[in-house]
């Protein structure tokens, strides 16, 4: 389920999926490192226990890289 950037969610504490940068926080350094690695044709691996935001981090990195273009 994708939410438009202009839409407000009833609960800002998301537990399922990536909705927008508005609801994504505290991962700026990681996002910048991923964008840098991908723009320099380097491979990366994200390893952590499940449900800690790996997929959301990737979505945020791709959206941020796209917006930076």
N, C-alpha and C positions, 0 to 999 in steps of 0.2 A: 504494500500500500504506500504510494507516494503522496506526499502532502505538498500542495503549492506553497511557495514561500510566503504568500500573503495570508494564508490560512493560519489561524491560531489553534493550537491543540488544547483540549480541556485539561490534560495532565502533562506538564512539561518534563516529567520524569519518565522518559521513554524506556521501555524494556524490550521492544521488538522493532528492529529495522533502523534504517537511517532515513531521516526526514528532511533535514536541511542543515546548513552551517549554524543557523540560529540555535538549534538544539544540540550542537556538538561543541564540547568545551574541553579545555585543559590538555589538548593533544597537538598544540601548534608546532612544537619542536619535532615531534614524530612525523607530522604531516609534511613539514619542510624537508626532512631527511628522505622521506619516500619520494617526494617530487624530484629532489635532486638526484637520487639514485636512478629513477626511471628516465629522467631527461638526459642522463649520461649513459644510457643503455646498460645499466648494471642490473643484475638480478638481486632480488631481496626475498627474505623469508620472514614471516611473522609467526612467532611461536609464543603461545601463552595458553593458559587453561581456557576452556570454553566459556562463552558469555562475558568476555571482558572487552569487547568492542573492536575486534580485529577487522571484521567486515565493514563496520561503520567507519573505521579509520581509512580503509582503502577507498570507500565511496567518497569520503571527505577529501582525500588526496587527489582523486581524479577530478572532482568538481572544482577544487581550488586551482589545479593545474589548467583546467579548461577556462576558468574565469581569468587567469593570468595572461592567457594568450591574447 
